[in-house]
Amino acid sequence: MRTYLNDNWQFFRDWKDSIFNSDGGEAVRLPHSHAIAPFNCFDEGIYQYVSGYKRNFRLADLAGKTYLLTFEGVAHQAEVFVNGKSVATHQCGYTAFTVDVTPHVHEGDNQLVVKVDSRKSLNQPPFGFVIDYQTYGGIYREVFLEEKTGVFVQDAFVKALPSKPVEIDVTLGNFTEPTQALLTIKNEHGVAFSANYPCENSHFAICADVKLDLWSVDEPNLYTLQISVGNDVYETKFGVRSAEFTKNGFFLNGKKLKIVGLNRHQSYPYVGYAMPESMQRLDAKILKEKLCVNAVRTSHYPQSQYFIDECDKLGLLVFTEIPGWQHIGDEEWKEVAKQNVREMIEQYRNHPSIILWGVRINESLDNDGLYSETNAIAHRLDPTRQTGGVRYLKHSHLLEDVYTFNDFNREGATDRKEVCASSVPYLVTEYNGHMYPTKSYDDVLHKLEHTLRYARMLDDVFAADTTSGAFGWCMFDYLTNSDFGSGDRICYHGVTDMFRNPKQAAGVFSAMGNRPFLDVTFSSELGDYPEAKVEGMYVLTNCDTVKLYKAGVYIRDFTHADSPFKHLPNPPILIDDMIGDRLTTEDGISRSGALKIKRCLADVHKYGLNNLPLRSKFAIARVMASEHLTMERVVQLYNKYESSWGSAANVITLEGFVDGKLVLTKNVGSMISYTLDVTPSATVLHENSTYDVAAVQIVVRDQYGNVCPYVNKAVTLKASGAIELIGDSVVALPGGMFGTYVKTTGVKGKGTLCVDDQTIEFVVE
């Protein structure tokens, strides 16, 4: 029996021994952040302190019972006290730990106190030097108590490979004498396998010869494994699949697959790491269903089981790694790092989505002694998966199975021999990021370059047949320390902002998905371009064909063949013709002359009349002579086809077709009016093991539904009823977009969120 202990905690901002006898704490629920931060512009020292948490729990009839207390995540060093006695210390903020509290509890009320040290001075990963992300603090994941009677299943490691029997390594607790184990494998359709097995020892192996459907990114078939021993029933989910990195690329179930992924931190505005199940699962859904990637790297530490569960469910590949960022500490520090490897693998190895263990400290220097040991631990605990270790060093010592490299200069993407030997598996684990930070309110040309950097890198990766794939840096903007990021403590490295609103660059990834998608990289306003020189007009889409209209007049069809990126699936389509056949049909110019005139007008549009290259001037002179055009006529044609003066003239319409059917229409033009688009991730919330949260995206859109990047208005937020607001009650909308969160309060019923004059209604069940 499992009982969650997420409610009724008292939080003490400063740890003192008097906490054991004090009732003066703040009432909090888990997950909990020990410091609520502003959105930006603050001193990261607000996280650096030692705090305390306290609550009681009641037990009855302890005879023959075992009590296991599990903390899913405490940042960063936890000391647990039961009834005043220190019973355990844990030195990792990113893995779970379980304490057998049976010897320390009694019938009736029991006191549980946790001392939480969140300081950077801790001698454990990732601490010891600078870190490019906030590490936050608190009991930020859930806590539960399990009651076991007699023998119970302590752990079961499922090894499920295609065309082989399912093997399960089982470890029992409280084993005293031989018994029987009932193994059941089932899915949503019912039981696929069931058999009894003898249990002669506390550790034994089970082999189930059963044919099961494969788990893949497109068909993520999951099974529930159930082991019944005595009064105990143990459950875990698993999937059958093979995942292999080779010198020729990555293969899932024997089929070659190019990994297209993004890196994810587990942080959120205001509350840092402390978000419940719904928000963890939502991030996986955004990655798979909106950003349309097939993989995620959990930079730079293990993340929520809920997040990985959802990756299993959705078919999202995962590369997870131990905590750390460049620094390697002393021998005590290294022992903690090795323990991190053990905990990571033992806690996550049944997830089919996980395809690679990261057993190096991110971007650290070679350390053969340490990394020989971490690799040995990984292979011993999980012989079914390969190891990697993220580095920025070219030709560093490869003790792992896969050369995982942060390629910010496109070196390995174009020629991997620049980075590592061609005889080893190769995977790009970061690119872009700090090379070109981009805010949602940056200008058109900055956002264009940000977008094209992702396209260039991915095009190189797809061109390099033997490269396994690449993880872009990163999914969303995140808070960092004063040594990194922008002046407001934010790393603007994401393809979305901190509230997961997509930036323009996100469209490079979304265009590779199956759901109809269409976006553009350009503005119809000449004032968005220096000297009115429009360049880099691209359509980001997965449509087969895009029909373009200007001021309602058909111009021409564009396809992915009109892209300079020749290897990327559904690459950005270059729009290099805004005239079509109109010079011939409307102005009577010959087709050959019209083609020359279009080229000349395009040069004027790109360079401006005063900065035309000499070749362009000669071309204009030649076409004027051949077509008998005066300069006045050339200017008239330019004003008609390129200047786009007038609100109607600059409206560009794009129609996206798939298999000949119109699926999307997008208009781009001058803003005449705008509305506030308020979109919650859910309107029905649930009070179960703890509180629930809904993310609310707030975006200003014009009459065509496009984001208005210049409407930097402020809005007022007010929550009432069965929900409350997380964060600020008055927010600005930089770049036309922002967000907020609402959480349940422990009661069921209705709640409302007012965003200026809009009201969103919620139901808490």
Protein Blocks (a to p, Z undefined) as FASTA:
>chain_A
ZZddfehiacdfbacfklmmcckbccddddddfbdcdfbhpafklmnccdddddddddeh
jghpacddddfbdcfbdcddeehiafbdcdbfkbccdddfklmgcehjddddddddfbfk
bccdfehiacdbdebecjfbccdddddehjadfbdcddddehiacddddddehiabdcdd
ddddddfkbcfbdcddddfbfbdcdddddddddddfklccdddddddehjbccddddddd
dddddfkbcceehiacddddddddfbdehjlmaccfklmmmmmmmmmmmnopabdcdddb
dddfklmmmmmmnopacddddedehiacdfklmmmmmmmmmmmmmmmmmpmklmbdcfbd
ehiacdfklmmmmmmmmmmmomkbccddddfbehiacfbfbdcdddfkommmmommlmmc
fkbccddfbghjlmogcdfkbcfklmmmmmmmmmmmmmmmmmmmmlnbdcdddfbdcddd
fkgcjfkopacfbfbdfkopacfklmmmmmmmmbdcdddfbdfbfklpghhiaehiacdd
fbfbdcddeehiafbdcdfklpcblkbghiacddfbfnljmlmmmnopafklmmmmmmmm
mmmmmnopklgcfklmmmmmmmmmmnopafklmmmmmmmmmnopajklmpccddddeehi
afbdcdddddfbdcdddddfbfbdcdfkbccddddddddddfkopacfklccddddddeh
jbdcehjfbdcdehhiacdddddehiacdddddehjbccddddZZ
